[in-house]
Amino acid sequence: MGKRKGKNKKPRNDQGNYADQNSPVKAKKHLGQHFLKDENIAQKISETLSFKGYTHVLEIGPGTGVLTKYLLRKEIDLVAMDLDSDSVIYLNHSFPLEHPKVMMGKGSFKVVEADFLNYDLHTLFGDEPFAITGNFPYNISTQIVFKMLEMRHQVPEFSGMFQKEVAQRICAKEGSKTYGILSVLTQAFYDAEYLFTVHPQVFDPPPKVQSGVLNLTRKKKFVLDCDEKLLFTVVKTAFNQRRKTIRNSLKTLGLSENLKEDAIFDQRPEQLSVSEFIALTKKIAHDAI
């Protein structure tokens, strides 16, 4: 007899959610959810933060709380933020009953139903520093990093799980094919370290790609010696035409012919280090005076 088609596929319910009867919350396809189910990896992720210089931690996309319970073993004030109302209900009601010893920690725990990208984090933390971690939804992970960069004055540390290619891109160095806008702008303010790879089988449902965990630690000198807004413009404009030389990719900035004679304009954007992009930004700012 031939094999039945679709025999190994994960069943879904009428709402298009992945139906796993062992999970307290069903992963929803439209939210891009893949719930981590490996306890060892959850514990390893919880240990990627130093917990130094801050007590507030924001976990994005807690899902079933597999990472949450390890974070709660630290003496921190944890806020778990999820857009999924089912996850929020579970974390507020069933989760504390299932993990009573964890809930007796010295810190605090709050669950917020919200979209991180559109939420005013000052309502949670004021001007106090906080770290960010989580098993990030892959469809918005890049946007999460850019919002974190906007709040870099309050975020001394950031760690978590991304699609492997995105994590590698964030940590890439000049000369690499994956080096780009995300690499330069993140590493201008943070030391980036790719920590380890996570395989699809440890998720429910398994994603079609591998995942990667990274850590970002804010640099001691994270206020740059250049116009930071202009830096963002220069980097984004340069990489929008990454195959061209800097001279051609930055044509729209209206630079003087004298400045464009500088040797740095003969290079392509992926050849420039973060410090060279900062130096380039200073030259462009001076050219505009």
Beta strands, then each sheet from edge to edge (+ up, - down):
strand 1: 17-18
strand 2: 27-28
strand 3: 35-36
strand 4: 56-60
strand 5: 77-82
strand 6: 108-113
strand 7: 130-134
strand 8: 157-163
strand 9: 190-198
strand 10: 203-204
strand 11: 211-218
sheet 1: 1+ 2-
sheet 2: 3+ 10-
sheet 3: 6+ 5+ 4+ 7+
sheet 4: 8+ 11- 9+
end
